């Protein structure tokens, strides 16, 4: 069994049991699905500001419309800055707590990103950014340090592996950018949590300890390693067979955890996957998608963060009129879209553990909540 985190770090962003803090939200979702009450606003907005990327990651789950079928996005591949600022105001008024700015694309390629971060932070939202760390201006770094956390997707411990898995020769540049960011964090006293991200791939899996040492040397707060989803039908990956030497793998993860200190935490997260690191579903129904509203660069929202730009999962328009969201969020159409999901046809589920919690703790009461 993989040790995912130490006991001292059990309360962390990567622990899916945080979903139990959403119990009241879960219950409202279930009631609404049964035709009772209204659907509450989502907890998070997952925002993709631009559908472009300066790398060609072999494992990218949005490679279909970023590279191969670009026509799916349509004419608008970049959300206007004024619109995103208005969106932040709308989300705050609606009651959305978190704003995760990510991709479908590399968000730092949008020059308006610092302003969006600052607007959201000034309004009291918790903000996060997922970036490949290839582009770090001073203005951008200063804004990133207003976030609660920043995910820095590196996925390699050396230049050659980076080139293989990321499709670009930016490794030295990325390390320099991360070092500059960690130095600025130290100088300013920012509480932003900087996370070195590492996906287990055939090309890099046995260099995970070297990557962990590199992350520690750079001065980030978290090292997060997990499996990717290479089983999606829309991913063109060069090596579909992925057999892992599990004893060797477990030993390397143990060495990673041995590097932990009070200022450097290690998370080797596998609980959303089977023991052999393949996709698994431990739930029967799709119930958790309303926790998040993904808004993409085509100006539309989709049912689920794992179904971006898939027309069958389009919920409705968010652009240019933000008021449109209120017209379809919680509608009969929205309810039908969730009930029609065939879980067996899904690949990795970002919200899989939340689906399981709703089944086990709301539809049933396996925790016996009435007995503290």
C-alpha positions in Angstrom: 0.0 0.0 0.0 1.3 3.4 -1.0 2.0 5.9 1.9 0.3 9.0 0.5 1.2 11.4 3.3 2.5 11.5 6.8 0.2 11.6 9.8 1.4 15.1 10.5 0.2 16.2 7.1 -3.1 14.3 7.0 -5.1 17.5 6.6 -4.0 18.5 3.2 -5.3 19.7 -0.2 -4.7 16.3 -1.8 -6.8 14.3 0.8 -10.1 13.7 -0.8 -11.7 13.2 2.6 -11.9 17.0 2.7 -15.1 16.3 0.7 -16.8 15.4 4.0 -16.7 19.0 4.9 -19.0 19.6 2.0 -21.7 17.4 3.6 -24.4 20.0 3.6 -23.6 20.8 0.0 -23.7 17.1 -0.9 -27.2 16.9 0.7 -28.5 19.9 -1.2 -27.2 18.3 -4.5 -29.0 15.0 -3.7 -32.2 16.8 -2.7 -32.1 18.8 -5.9 -31.5 15.7 -8.0 -34.7 14.3 -6.4 -36.6 17.4 -7.4 -36.5 19.1 -3.9 -35.0 22.5 -3.3 -32.5 24.5 -5.4 -29.0 23.6 -6.5 -26.5 25.7 -4.5 -23.8 27.6 -6.3 -20.6 25.6 -6.9 -17.8 25.7 -4.4 -15.2 26.3 -7.1 -15.0 27.9 -10.6 -12.3 26.2 -12.7 -11.4 28.8 -15.3 -9.5 28.3 -18.5 -8.5 31.8 -19.8 -6.7 30.7 -22.9 -6.7 27.7 -25.2 -3.1 27.8 -26.2 0.0 26.2 -24.8 3.8 26.6 -25.4 4.5 22.9 -24.6 3.3 19.6 -26.1 3.0 17.4 -23.0 2.5 13.8 -24.1 -0.1 13.1 -21.4 -2.1 16.3 -21.7 -5.8 15.6 -21.3 -6.8 18.6 -23.4 -4.4 17.8 -26.3 -7.4 16.9 -28.5 -8.7 20.5 -28.9 -5.4 22.2 -28.1 -3.5 20.5 -31.0 -5.4 18.0 -33.1 -8.9 19.3 -33.4 -8.5 23.0 -32.7 -11.8 23.8 -34.5 -13.6 22.5 -31.4 -12.8 25.6 -29.5 -14.3 28.0 -32.1 -13.3 31.5 -32.9 -12.6 32.7 -29.3 -9.5 31.0 -27.9 -8.8 33.7 -25.3 -11.3 35.2 -22.8 -11.3 39.0 -22.8 -9.8 40.5 -19.6 -12.8 42.7 -18.9 -15.1 39.7 -19.1 -12.9 37.7 -16.6 -12.9 40.6 -14.1 -16.7 40.8 -14.4 -16.8 37.0 -13.9 -14.9 37.3 -10.7 -17.4 39.8 -9.4 -20.3 37.6 -10.5 -18.8 34.5 -8.8 -18.3 36.4 -5.5 -21.9 37.7 -5.5 -23.1 34.2 -6.3 -21.3 32.7 -3.4 -18.5 30.8 -5.1 -15.5 30.4 -2.8 -12.6 29.3 -4.9 -11.2 30.2 -8.3 -8.8 27.7 -9.9 -7.1 29.2 -13.0 -5.8 26.4 -15.2 -6.0 24.9 -18.7 -7.1 23.7 -21.4 -4.0 25.8 -22.2 -1.2 27.5 -20.3 -2.9 30.3 -18.2 0.3 32.4 -18.0 0.1 33.0 -21.7 -2.8 35.4 -21.0 -1.3 38.7 -20.1 -4.4 39.6 -18.0 -3.8 36.8 -15.5 -2.2 38.9 -12.8 -5.1 41.3 -12.8 -7.6 38.4 -12.5 -5.7 37.0 -9.6 -5.6 40.3 -7.8 -9.3 41.0 -8.4 -10.3 37.7 -7.0 -8.0 37.9 -4.0 -9.2 41.4 -3.2 -12.7 40.1 -3.2 -11.9 37.5 -0.6 -11.8 34.5 -3.0 -9.3 31.7 -2.5 -7.3 31.6 -5.7 -5.0 28.9 -7.2 -3.1 28.6 -10.5 -1.9 25.6 -12.3 1.1 26.5 -14.6 4.0 24.9 -16.4 6.2 27.7 -14.9 7.8 28.6 -18.3 6.8 32.2 -18.1 7.4 34.2 -14.9 7.4 38.0 -15.1 7.8 40.0 -11.9 4.2 41.1 -12.1 3.0 37.6 -12.5 5.1 36.3 -9.6 3.9 39.0 -7.3 0.3 38.1 -8.2 0.9 34.3 -7.8 2.0 34.9 -4.2 -1.5 36.1 -3.5 -2.9 32.6 -4.2 -3.6 30.0 -1.6 -1.6 27.5 -3.7 0.3 27.4 -7.0 0.8 24.1 -8.9 4.1 24.0 -10.8 3.9 21.2 -13.4 7.5 20.0 -14.0 7.1 16.2 -14.3 10.8 15.5 -14.6 14.1 15.5 -12.7 16.4 16.2 -15.6 16.5 18.1 -18.9 16.3 15.1 -21.2 13.3 13.5 -19.5 11.6 16.9 -19.4 12.1 17.2 -23.2 10.6 13.8 -23.7 7.5 14.2 -21.6 6.8 18.0 -22.1 7.7 18.4 -25.7 10.0 21.4 -25.1 13.5 22.2 -24.0 12.6 24.6 -21.1 13.8 22.6 -18.1 16.6 25.0 -17.1 14.3 28.0 -17.6 11.6 26.4 -15.5 13.9 25.7 -12.6 15.2 29.2 -12.7 11.7 30.6 -12.6 10.7 28.4 -9.7 13.8 29.5 -7.8 13.0 33.1 -8.4 9.4 32.5 -7.2 10.5 30.7 -4.0 13.0 33.4 -3.3 10.4 36.1 -3.7 8.0 34.2 -1.4 10.7 34.1 1.3 11.5 37.8 0.9 7.8 38.9 1.1 6.6 36.5 3.7 3.8 35.2 1.5 1.8 32.2 2.7 1.2 30.9 -0.8 1.9 27.2 -1.0 4.1 26.4 -3.9 3.8 22.8 -5.2 6.2 20.9 -7.5 3.9 18.6 -9.5 5.1 15.2 -10.9 3.1 12.7 -12.9 4.1 9.1 -12.9 5.0 8.3 -16.5 6.9 5.5 -18.2 9.7 7.9 -18.9 10.1 9.3 -15.4 8.6 7.0 -12.8 11.9 5.7 -11.4 13.3 9.2 -11.1 10.6 10.3 -8.7 13.1 10.5 -5.8 15.5 12.7 -7.8 12.5 14.9 -8.6 11.6 15.1 -4.9 15.2 16.1 -4.0 15.1 18.8 -6.8 11.8 20.2 -5.5 13.2 20.3 -1.9 16.4 22.1 -3.2 14.2 24.7 -5.0 12.5 25.6 -1.8 8.9 24.7 -2.6 6.5 23.7 0.2 5.0 20.6 -1.4 6.0 17.8 -3.7 3.0 16.2 -5.2 3.3 13.0 -7.3 0.4 11.0 -8.7 -0.5 8.8 -11.7 -1.8 10.4 -14.9 -4.8 9.3 -16.9 -3.3 7.6 -20.0 -6.5 5.6 -20.6 -8.6 8.4 -22.1 -9.6 7.5 -25.6 -8.8 11.0 -26.8 -5.1 10.9 -25.7 -2.4 10.1 -28.2 0.3 8.7 -26.0 3.4 7.0 -27.4 3.5 4.2 -24.8 0.1 2.8 -23.9 1.6 -0.2 -22.0 2.6 1.0 -18.5 3.8 -1.9 -16.3 5.3 -0.8 -13.0 7.8 -2.6 -10.9 5.8 -2.1 -7.7 8.4 -3.1 -5.1 10.9 -0.7 -6.7 8.3 2.0 -7.0 7.2 1.7 -3.4 10.8 1.8 -2.2 11.3 5.1 -4.1 8.2 6.6 -2.7 9.4 5.7 0.8 12.7 7.5 0.1 10.6 10.6 -1.0 8.7 10.6 2.3 12.0 10.3 4.2 12.9 13.8 2.8 10.0 15.5 4.6 10.6 18.3 7.1 8.3 20.8 8.7 8.8 23.1 5.7 8.7 20.5 3.0 5.9 18.0 2.6 5.6 15.0 0.3 2.3 13.7 -1.2 2.4 10.6 -3.3 -1.3 10.3 -4.1 -2.7 7.2 -5.6 -6.1 6.7 -3.9 -8.1 7.7 -7.0 -6.5 4.8 -8.9 -6.2 1.0 -8.7 -3.2 -0.6 -7.0 -1.5 -1.0 -10.4 -2.1 2.8 -11.0 -4.8 2.3 -13.6 -8.2 4.0 -13.6 -10.8 2.6 -11.2 -14.3 3.7 -10.2 -15.4 3.0 -6.7 -18.8 4.6 -7.2 -21.9 3.9 -9.2 -23.4 7.3 -9.9 -22.2 10.7 -11.1 -23.3 13.1 -8.3 -20.5 15.5 -7.5 -20.0 17.6 -10.6 -22.0 20.6 -9.2 -19.2 21.2 -6.7 -17.3 22.8 -9.6 -18.2 24.9 -12.6 -15.7 24.7 -15.4 -15.7 27.8 -17.7 -13.7 27.5 -20.9 -12.3 29.8 -23.5 -15.2 29.2 -25.8 -17.4 31.0 -23.3 -19.3 27.9 -22.2 -19.5 25.9 -19.1 -19.3 22.1 -19.0 -20.7 19.5 -16.7 -17.3 18.3 -15.5 -13.6 19.2 -15.4 -12.9 15.8 -17.1 -15.2 16.6 -20.0 -13.9 19.9 -21.2 -14.9 20.9 -24.7 -17.0 17.8 -25.2 -20.2 19.0 -26.7 -22.4 16.4 -25.2 -21.4 17.7 -21.7 -21.9 21.4 -22.5 -24.1 23.0 -19.8 -24.7 26.4 -21.2 -23.3 29.8 -22.3 -21.5 32.1 -19.9 -20.4 34.6 -22.5 -21.0 37.5 -23.0 -23.9 37.6 -20.6 -23.0 36.3 -17.2 -26.7 36.3 -16.1 -27.1 33.3 -18.5 -25.5 31.1 -15.9 -28.4 31.6 -13.5 -30.8 30.5 -16.2 -29.4 27.0 -16.7 -27.6 26.3 -13.4 -29.9 24.0 -11.5 -32.3 23.7 -14.4 -34.1 20.5 -15.5 -31.6 20.3 -18.3 -28.8 20.4 -15.8 -30.4 17.7 -13.7 -30.9 15.4 -16.7 -27.3 15.9 -17.8 -26.1 14.5 -14.5 -28.5 11.7 -14.4 -27.6 10.6 -18.0 -23.9 10.2 -17.3 -22.7 6.6 -17.9 -20.0 6.2 -15.4 -18.7 3.1 -17.1 -17.8 5.2 -20.1 -15.8 7.7 -18.1 -12.0 7.5 -17.6 -10.3 9.0 -14.6 -12.8 10.9 -12.4 -11.5 14.0 -10.6 -14.5 13.9 -8.3 -14.6 10.1 -7.9 -14.0 10.1 -4.2 -16.6 12.8 -3.7 -19.1 10.7 -5.7 -18.3 7.8 -3.3 -18.8 10.0 -0.3 -22.2 11.1 -1.4 -23.2 7.5 -2.0 -21.9 6.3 1.4 -22.6 9.3 3.6 -25.7 10.9 2.1 -27.6 8.3 0.2 -26.6 5.9 3.0 -25.4 6.8 6.5 -22.4 4.5 6.9 -20.7 7.0 9.2 -23.6 7.0 11.7 -23.5 10.7 11.8 -25.9 11.0 14.7 -23.2 9.4 17.0 -20.1 11.6 17.5 
